[in-house]
Amino acid sequence: MRISTVQIYTQGLRAFGEQQSKLATLQEQIATGRRLVNPSDDPAAASRILELEQTILMAEQHQENINVARDRLQLQETVLVGVENALFRMRDLTLQANNGSLSSEGLEAIATEIDQLREQMLSSANTTDANGAYLFAGYQSGQAPFIANTTGALDHVDFIGDQGERRLAISPTREISVDSSGRALFMQVQSAIGLSVSAESANSGDGQIAPAQVLDPGSYTASSYSIVFDTASSYQVFDVSGAPTLVASGAYSDGAVIEFSGIRTSISGSPDVGDTFSIEQGQYRDVFAIAEELSTVLQGVGLTNDQRAGYLAQSLTDIDTAIDNLLLARTNIGGRLNALDYQGEDNEALIIRSQATVGELRDVDLAEAISQLSLEQATLDAAQAVFARITSSSLFNFLR
């Protein structure tokens, strides 16, 4: 077969071009440290790398969520430890106060410290995180969830947060709560003297009733009571658990204390004739009411020593219940913190494995690449030498 000179040159140039392209590719791989410089170098590997990089990004986001959750839960735990310590101190003071030999000045001194503990717990319950969000407000984290109010003659704390629970994703299939219910922690202490109050919806006046207190458990009978205004300036109290039975009556003045059957409450405003307010047996007291009522009892509300001792005994039971609630909440938080640690380790392992696989698919073996570069360079040099010999051959060399 005859091969023309043009064909020889064309084939040689094409071969040199391919060889130089290989050299350029190897040089770029060595310079960048990557085997896959362009997706076209290995489409299947490039697709797998994209999947793995997405997995790494997601795992890193989950790690950031874990850090946010850990910071928030640790802050909650710190706050609850502080409240728990305040309750322990209140318990010690209650035991100390349950001593018939204490003077009124001594009881007042204890009451003053209990007032300070109440303020401390209220401040703790309204703690914010680093972003200014209230820890125990649920979804209403932009405003303080616990508000100190006064209705009539009685101070009390109202909860205006909600039961919302924020959750953060810590893995593709797992979320964890970063909230603790403020209502459950501070407002729901199971108690035998818990009461609930309400105003009838049909009331036409603007009277408001304060949360009711049981300051004399020995005289208290769990039942349902109604305070009915027979005139704008007088009221009657009925036990309505069965046939209505009159248990007390009195003249009304705005904000005055109303007492009956060991119960103490207060109504403010101007009720109209026929307006009715209900006091029912409830399940709970709140930690702020426990402290407020303790202070009131110790500062003297006309109770005998035996009546005061009965109240202090019930308060000790309720304080212990509140402490148990906080211990349970801290245990729950501790469990979530452990879960974050375990999931964080799993996420970190996933990131390391994925990064290793990406490296295997994308990164070049430098020793192998350098050896291949030397081989390809030698091949190119040899091809150029042979090409030079072939192209220098001519019949005219023999016509001399």
Contacts in CASP RR format, 6 or more apart in sequence:
PFRMAT RR
TARGET T0000
AUTHOR 0000-0000-0000
METHOD contacts of the structure
MODEL  1
MRISTVQIYTQGLRAFGEQQSKLATLQEQIATGRRLVNPSDDPAAASRIL
ELEQTILMAEQHQENINVARDRLQLQETVLVGVENALFRMRDLTLQANNG
SLSSEGLEAIATEIDQLREQMLSSANTTDANGAYLFAGYQSGQAPFIANT
TGALDHVDFIGDQGERRLAISPTREISVDSSGRALFMQVQSAIGLSVSAE
SANSGDGQIAPAQVLDPGSYTASSYSIVFDTASSYQVFDVSGAPTLVASG
AYSDGAVIEFSGIRTSISGSPDVGDTFSIEQGQYRDVFAIAEELSTVLQG
VGLTNDQRAGYLAQSLTDIDTAIDNLLLARTNIGGRLNALDYQGEDNEAL
IIRSQATVGELRDVDLAEAISQLSLEQATLDAAQAVFARITSSSLFNFLR
8 390 0 8 1.000
8 391 0 8 1.000
9 391 0 8 1.000
12 383 0 8 1.000
12 387 0 8 1.000
15 383 0 8 1.000
16 380 0 8 1.000
16 383 0 8 1.000
16 384 0 8 1.000
16 387 0 8 1.000
19 376 0 8 1.000
19 379 0 8 1.000
19 380 0 8 1.000
19 383 0 8 1.000
20 380 0 8 1.000
22 376 0 8 1.000
23 373 0 8 1.000
23 376 0 8 1.000
23 377 0 8 1.000
23 380 0 8 1.000
25 37 0 8 1.000
26 369 0 8 1.000
26 372 0 8 1.000
26 373 0 8 1.000
26 376 0 8 1.000
27 373 0 8 1.000
28 37 0 8 1.000
29 35 0 8 1.000
29 37 0 8 1.000
29 364 0 8 1.000
29 369 0 8 1.000
30 364 0 8 1.000
30 366 0 8 1.000
30 369 0 8 1.000
30 370 0 8 1.000
30 373 0 8 1.000
32 364 0 8 1.000
33 363 0 8 1.000
33 364 0 8 1.000
33 366 0 8 1.000
34 362 0 8 1.000
34 363 0 8 1.000
34 364 0 8 1.000
35 41 0 8 1.000
35 42 0 8 1.000
35 361 0 8 1.000
35 362 0 8 1.000
35 363 0 8 1.000
35 364 0 8 1.000
35 365 0 8 1.000
35 369 0 8 1.000
36 42 0 8 1.000
36 45 0 8 1.000
36 46 0 8 1.000
36 49 0 8 1.000
36 361 0 8 1.000
36 362 0 8 1.000
39 46 0 8 1.000
42 361 0 8 1.000
45 361 0 8 1.000
45 362 0 8 1.000
48 357 0 8 1.000
48 361 0 8 1.000
49 358 0 8 1.000
49 361 0 8 1.000
49 362 0 8 1.000
52 354 0 8 1.000
52 357 0 8 1.000
52 358 0 8 1.000
52 361 0 8 1.000
53 354 0 8 1.000
53 358 0 8 1.000
55 350 0 8 1.000
55 354 0 8 1.000
56 351 0 8 1.000
56 354 0 8 1.000
56 355 0 8 1.000
56 358 0 8 1.000
58 172 0 8 1.000
59 347 0 8 1.000
59 350 0 8 1.000
59 351 0 8 1.000
59 354 0 8 1.000
60 351 0 8 1.000
62 169 0 8 1.000
62 170 0 8 1.000
62 171 0 8 1.000
62 172 0 8 1.000
62 343 0 8 1.000
62 344 0 8 1.000
62 347 0 8 1.000
63 344 0 8 1.000
63 347 0 8 1.000
63 348 0 8 1.000
63 351 0 8 1.000
65 168 0 8 1.000
65 169 0 8 1.000
65 170 0 8 1.000
66 168 0 8 1.000
66 170 0 8 1.000
66 340 0 8 1.000
66 343 0 8 1.000
66 344 0 8 1.000
66 347 0 8 1.000
68 168 0 8 1.000
68 178 0 8 1.000
69 168 0 8 1.000
69 170 0 8 1.000
69 176 0 8 1.000
69 178 0 8 1.000
69 336 0 8 1.000
69 340 0 8 1.000
70 337 0 8 1.000
70 340 0 8 1.000
71 129 0 8 1.000
71 130 0 8 1.000
72 129 0 8 1.000
72 135 0 8 1.000
72 178 0 8 1.000
73 178 0 8 1.000
73 333 0 8 1.000
73 334 0 8 1.000
73 336 0 8 1.000
73 337 0 8 1.000
73 340 0 8 1.000
74 337 0 8 1.000
75 127 0 8 1.000
75 129 0 8 1.000
75 135 0 8 1.000
76 135 0 8 1.000
76 136 0 8 1.000
76 180 0 8 1.000
76 333 0 8 1.000
77 330 0 8 1.000
77 333 0 8 1.000
77 334 0 8 1.000
77 337 0 8 1.000
79 124 0 8 1.000
79 125 0 8 1.000
79 127 0 8 1.000
79 135 0 8 1.000
80 180 0 8 1.000
80 185 0 8 1.000
80 326 0 8 1.000
80 329 0 8 1.000
80 330 0 8 1.000
80 333 0 8 1.000
81 330 0 8 1.000
82 120 0 8 1.000
82 124 0 8 1.000
83 121 0 8 1.000
83 124 0 8 1.000
83 125 0 8 1.000
83 186 0 8 1.000
83 287 0 8 1.000
83 326 0 8 1.000
84 323 0 8 1.000
84 326 0 8 1.000
84 327 0 8 1.000
84 330 0 8 1.000
86 117 0 8 1.000
86 120 0 8 1.000
86 121 0 8 1.000
86 124 0 8 1.000
87 121 0 8 1.000
87 287 0 8 1.000
87 319 0 8 1.000
87 322 0 8 1.000
87 323 0 8 1.000
87 326 0 8 1.000
88 323 0 8 1.000
89 113 0 8 1.000
89 117 0 8 1.000
90 114 0 8 1.000
90 117 0 8 1.000
90 290 0 8 1.000
90 291 0 8 1.000
90 294 0 8 1.000
90 319 0 8 1.000
91 316 0 8 1.000
91 319 0 8 1.000
91 320 0 8 1.000
91 323 0 8 1.000
93 110 0 8 1.000
93 113 0 8 1.000
93 114 0 8 1.000
93 117 0 8 1.000
94 294 0 8 1.000
94 312 0 8 1.000
94 315 0 8 1.000
94 316 0 8 1.000
94 319 0 8 1.000
95 316 0 8 1.000
96 102 0 8 1.000
96 110 0 8 1.000
97 107 0 8 1.000
97 110 0 8 1.000
97 294 0 8 1.000
97 298 0 8 1.000
97 312 0 8 1.000
98 309 0 8 1.000
98 312 0 8 1.000
98 313 0 8 1.000
98 316 0 8 1.000
100 305 0 8 1.000
100 309 0 8 1.000
102 110 0 8 1.000
104 300 0 8 1.000
107 298 0 8 1.000
107 299 0 8 1.000
107 300 0 8 1.000
108 298 0 8 1.000
108 299 0 8 1.000
110 298 0 8 1.000
111 294 0 8 1.000
111 295 0 8 1.000
111 296 0 8 1.000
111 298 0 8 1.000
111 299 0 8 1.000
112 295 0 8 1.000
114 291 0 8 1.000
114 294 0 8 1.000
114 295 0 8 1.000
114 298 0 8 1.000
115 291 0 8 1.000
115 295 0 8 1.000
117 291 0 8 1.000
118 288 0 8 1.000
118 291 0 8 1.000
118 292 0 8 1.000
118 295 0 8 1.000
121 186 0 8 1.000
121 287 0 8 1.000
121 288 0 8 1.000
121 291 0 8 1.000
122 146 0 8 1.000
122 148 0 8 1.000
122 157 0 8 1.000
122 288 0 8 1.000
125 136 0 8 1.000
125 145 0 8 1.000
125 146 0 8 1.000
125 182 0 8 1.000
125 185 0 8 1.000
125 186 0 8 1.000
126 134 0 8 1.000
126 136 0 8 1.000
126 144 0 8 1.000
126 145 0 8 1.000
126 146 0 8 1.000
127 134 0 8 1.000
127 135 0 8 1.000
127 136 0 8 1.000
128 134 0 8 1.000
128 135 0 8 1.000
129 135 0 8 1.000
132 142 0 8 1.000
133 141 0 8 1.000
133 142 0 8 1.000
134 140 0 8 1.000
134 141 0 8 1.000
134 142 0 8 1.000
134 143 0 8 1.000
134 144 0 8 1.000
134 145 0 8 1.000
135 179 0 8 1.000
135 180 0 8 1.000
136 145 0 8 1.000
136 146 0 8 1.000
136 179 0 8 1.000
136 180 0 8 1.000
136 181 0 8 1.000
136 182 0 8 1.000
136 185 0 8 1.000
136 186 0 8 1.000
137 143 0 8 1.000
137 144 0 8 1.000
137 145 0 8 1.000
137 161 0 8 1.000
137 162 0 8 1.000
137 182 0 8 1.000
138 145 0 8 1.000
138 161 0 8 1.000
138 162 0 8 1.000
138 163 0 8 1.000
138 164 0 8 1.000
138 165 0 8 1.000
138 166 0 8 1.000
138 179 0 8 1.000
138 181 0 8 1.000
138 182 0 8 1.000
139 162 0 8 1.000
139 164 0 8 1.000
139 166 0 8 1.000
140 160 0 8 1.000
140 161 0 8 1.000
140 162 0 8 1.000
143 160 0 8 1.000
143 161 0 8 1.000
144 160 0 8 1.000
145 159 0 8 1.000
145 160 0 8 1.000
145 161 0 8 1.000
145 182 0 8 1.000
146 157 0 8 1.000
146 158 0 8 1.000
146 159 0 8 1.000
146 160 0 8 1.000
146 186 0 8 1.000
146 288 0 8 1.000
147 157 0 8 1.000
147 158 0 8 1.000
147 160 0 8 1.000
148 155 0 8 1.000
148 156 0 8 1.000
148 157 0 8 1.000
149 155 0 8 1.000
149 156 0 8 1.000
149 157 0 8 1.000
149 158 0 8 1.000
150 156 0 8 1.000
151 208 0 8 1.000
151 209 0 8 1.000
151 210 0 8 1.000
151 211 0 8 1.000
151 255 0 8 1.000
151 266 0 8 1.000
151 267 0 8 1.000
151 268 0 8 1.000
152 208 0 8 1.000
152 210 0 8 1.000
152 254 0 8 1.000
152 255 0 8 1.000
152 256 0 8 1.000
152 266 0 8 1.000
152 267 0 8 1.000
152 268 0 8 1.000
153 210 0 8 1.000
153 255 0 8 1.000
153 256 0 8 1.000
153 257 0 8 1.000
153 266 0 8 1.000
154 210 0 8 1.000
154 211 0 8 1.000
154 213 0 8 1.000
154 257 0 8 1.000
154 264 0 8 1.000
154 265 0 8 1.000
154 266 0 8 1.000
155 292 0 8 1.000
156 210 0 8 1.000
156 211 0 8 1.000
156 288 0 8 1.000
156 289 0 8 1.000
156 292 0 8 1.000
157 286 0 8 1.000
157 288 0 8 1.000
157 289 0 8 1.000
159 182 0 8 1.000
159 183 0 8 1.000
159 186 0 8 1.000
159 187 0 8 1.000
159 286 0 8 1.000
161 182 0 8 1.000
161 183 0 8 1.000
163 181 0 8 1.000
163 183 0 8 1.000
164 179 0 8 1.000
164 181 0 8 1.000
165 177 0 8 1.000
165 179 0 8 1.000
165 181 0 8 1.000
166 177 0 8 1.000
166 178 0 8 1.000
166 179 0 8 1.000
167 175 0 8 1.000
167 176 0 8 1.000
167 177 0 8 1.000
167 178 0 8 1.000
168 175 0 8 1.000
168 176 0 8 1.000
168 178 0 8 1.000
169 175 0 8 1.000
170 176 0 8 1.000
170 339 0 8 1.000
170 340 0 8 1.000
170 343 0 8 1.000
170 344 0 8 1.000
170 347 0 8 1.000
171 343 0 8 1.000
171 346 0 8 1.000
171 347 0 8 1.000
174 343 0 8 1.000
176 336 0 8 1.000
176 339 0 8 1.000
176 340 0 8 1.000
176 343 0 8 1.000
177 336 0 8 1.000
180 329 0 8 1.000
180 332 0 8 1.000
180 333 0 8 1.000
184 325 0 8 1.000
184 329 0 8 1.000
185 325 0 8 1.000
185 326 0 8 1.000
185 329 0 8 1.000
186 286 0 8 1.000
186 287 0 8 1.000
186 288 0 8 1.000
187 284 0 8 1.000
187 286 0 8 1.000
187 287 0 8 1.000
188 283 0 8 1.000
188 284 0 8 1.000
188 286 0 8 1.000
188 325 0 8 1.000
189 284 0 8 1.000
189 285 0 8 1.000
189 286 0 8 1.000
189 287 0 8 1.000
189 290 0 8 1.000
189 318 0 8 1.000
189 321 0 8 1.000
189 322 0 8 1.000
189 325 0 8 1.000
190 283 0 8 1.000
190 284 0 8 1.000
190 321 0 8 1.000
191 283 0 8 1.000
191 284 0 8 1.000
191 285 0 8 1.000
191 314 0 8 1.000
191 317 0 8 1.000
191 318 0 8 1.000
191 321 0 8 1.000
192 217 0 8 1.000
192 222 0 8 1.000
192 314 0 8 1.000
192 317 0 8 1.000
193 214 0 8 1.000
193 217 0 8 1.000
193 220 0 8 1.000
193 285 0 8 1.000
193 314 0 8 1.000
193 318 0 8 1.000
194 214 0 8 1.000
194 281 0 8 1.000
194 282 0 8 1.000
194 283 0 8 1.000
194 284 0 8 1.000
194 285 0 8 1.000
195 211 0 8 1.000
195 212 0 8 1.000
195 213 0 8 1.000
195 214 0 8 1.000
195 263 0 8 1.000
195 279 0 8 1.000
195 280 0 8 1.000
195 281 0 8 1.000
195 282 0 8 1.000
196 279 0 8 1.000
196 280 0 8 1.000
196 281 0 8 1.000
196 282 0 8 1.000
197 209 0 8 1.000
197 210 0 8 1.000
197 211 0 8 1.000
197 212 0 8 1.000
197 265 0 8 1.000
197 277 0 8 1.000
197 278 0 8 1.000
197 279 0 8 1.000
197 280 0 8 1.000
198 209 0 8 1.000
198 277 0 8 1.000
198 278 0 8 1.000
198 280 0 8 1.000
199 207 0 8 1.000
199 208 0 8 1.000
199 209 0 8 1.000
199 275 0 8 1.000
199 276 0 8 1.000
199 277 0 8 1.000
199 278 0 8 1.000
200 275 0 8 1.000
200 276 0 8 1.000
200 277 0 8 1.000
200 278 0 8 1.000
202 276 0 8 1.000
203 271 0 8 1.000
203 272 0 8 1.000
203 274 0 8 1.000
203 275 0 8 1.000
203 276 0 8 1.000
203 277 0 8 1.000
204 272 0 8 1.000
204 275 0 8 1.000
205 269 0 8 1.000
205 270 0 8 1.000
205 271 0 8 1.000
205 272 0 8 1.000
205 275 0 8 1.000
206 269 0 8 1.000
206 270 0 8 1.000
206 271 0 8 1.000
207 267 0 8 1.000
207 268 0 8 1.000
207 269 0 8 1.000
207 270 0 8 1.000
207 271 0 8 1.000
207 275 0 8 1.000
208 267 0 8 1.000
208 268 0 8 1.000
208 269 0 8 1.000
209 227 0 8 1.000
209 265 0 8 1.000
209 266 0 8 1.000
209 267 0 8 1.000
209 277 0 8 1.000
210 265 0 8 1.000
210 266 0 8 1.000
210 267 0 8 1.000
210 268 0 8 1.000
211 265 0 8 1.000
211 289 0 8 1.000
212 263 0 8 1.000
212 264 0 8 1.000
212 265 0 8 1.000
212 279 0 8 1.000
213 263 0 8 1.000
213 264 0 8 1.000
213 265 0 8 1.000
213 289 0 8 1.000
213 293 0 8 1.000
213 296 0 8 1.000
214 220 0 8 1.000
214 262 0 8 1.000
214 263 0 8 1.000
214 264 0 8 1.000
214 311 0 8 1.000
214 314 0 8 1.000
215 262 0 8 1.000
215 263 0 8 1.000
215 264 0 8 1.000
215 293 0 8 1.000
215 296 0 8 1.000
215 297 0 8 1.000
215 301 0 8 1.000
215 303 0 8 1.000
215 311 0 8 1.000
216 262 0 8 1.000
216 303 0 8 1.000
216 307 0 8 1.000
216 311 0 8 1.000
217 262 0 8 1.000
217 310 0 8 1.000
217 311 0 8 1.000
217 313 0 8 1.000
217 314 0 8 1.000
218 262 0 8 1.000
218 307 0 8 1.000
218 310 0 8 1.000
219 261 0 8 1.000
219 262 0 8 1.000
219 307 0 8 1.000
220 261 0 8 1.000
220 262 0 8 1.000
220 263 0 8 1.000
221 261 0 8 1.000
222 281 0 8 1.000
223 239 0 8 1.000
223 241 0 8 1.000
223 261 0 8 1.000
223 281 0 8 1.000
224 239 0 8 1.000
224 240 0 8 1.000
224 241 0 8 1.000
224 278 0 8 1.000
224 279 0 8 1.000
224 280 0 8 1.000
224 281 0 8 1.000
225 237 0 8 1.000
225 238 0 8 1.000
225 239 0 8 1.000
225 240 0 8 1.000
225 247 0 8 1.000
225 260 0 8 1.000
225 261 0 8 1.000
225 263 0 8 1.000
225 278 0 8 1.000
225 279 0 8 1.000
225 280 0 8 1.000
226 237 0 8 1.000
226 238 0 8 1.000
226 240 0 8 1.000
226 244 0 8 1.000
226 276 0 8 1.000
226 277 0 8 1.000
226 278 0 8 1.000
226 279 0 8 1.000
227 235 0 8 1.000
227 236 0 8 1.000
227 237 0 8 1.000
227 258 0 8 1.000
227 265 0 8 1.000
227 267 0 8 1.000
227 276 0 8 1.000
227 277 0 8 1.000
227 278 0 8 1.000
227 279 0 8 1.000
228 235 0 8 1.000
228 236 0 8 1.000
228 237 0 8 1.000
228 238 0 8 1.000
228 274 0 8 1.000
228 275 0 8 1.000
228 276 0 8 1.000
229 235 0 8 1.000
229 252 0 8 1.000
229 271 0 8 1.000
229 272 0 8 1.000
229 273 0 8 1.000
229 274 0 8 1.000
229 275 0 8 1.000
229 276 0 8 1.000
230 236 0 8 1.000
230 273 0 8 1.000
230 274 0 8 1.000
231 273 0 8 1.000
232 252 0 8 1.000
232 270 0 8 1.000
232 271 0 8 1.000
232 272 0 8 1.000
232 273 0 8 1.000
233 251 0 8 1.000
233 252 0 8 1.000
233 253 0 8 1.000
234 249 0 8 1.000
234 250 0 8 1.000
234 251 0 8 1.000
234 252 0 8 1.000
235 249 0 8 1.000
235 250 0 8 1.000
235 252 0 8 1.000
235 258 0 8 1.000
235 267 0 8 1.000
235 271 0 8 1.000
236 246 0 8 1.000
236 248 0 8 1.000
236 249 0 8 1.000
236 250 0 8 1.000
237 246 0 8 1.000
237 247 0 8 1.000
237 248 0 8 1.000
237 249 0 8 1.000
237 258 0 8 1.000
237 260 0 8 1.000
238 244 0 8 1.000
238 245 0 8 1.000
238 246 0 8 1.000
238 247 0 8 1.000
239 245 0 8 1.000
239 247 0 8 1.000
239 261 0 8 1.000
247 260 0 8 1.000
247 261 0 8 1.000
248 258 0 8 1.000
248 259 0 8 1.000
248 260 0 8 1.000
248 261 0 8 1.000
252 267 0 8 1.000
252 271 0 8 1.000
254 268 0 8 1.000
254 269 0 8 1.000
254 270 0 8 1.000
255 266 0 8 1.000
255 267 0 8 1.000
255 268 0 8 1.000
255 269 0 8 1.000
256 266 0 8 1.000
256 267 0 8 1.000
257 264 0 8 1.000
257 265 0 8 1.000
257 266 0 8 1.000
258 264 0 8 1.000
258 265 0 8 1.000
258 266 0 8 1.000
258 267 0 8 1.000
259 265 0 8 1.000
263 279 0 8 1.000
264 301 0 8 1.000
265 279 0 8 1.000
267 277 0 8 1.000
271 277 0 8 1.000
285 318 0 8 1.000
287 322 0 8 1.000
290 315 0 8 1.000
290 318 0 8 1.000
290 319 0 8 1.000
290 322 0 8 1.000
293 311 0 8 1.000
293 315 0 8 1.000
294 312 0 8 1.000
294 315 0 8 1.000
297 303 0 8 1.000
297 308 0 8 1.000
297 311 0 8 1.000
297 312 0 8 1.000
298 308 0 8 1.000
303 311 0 8 1.000
END
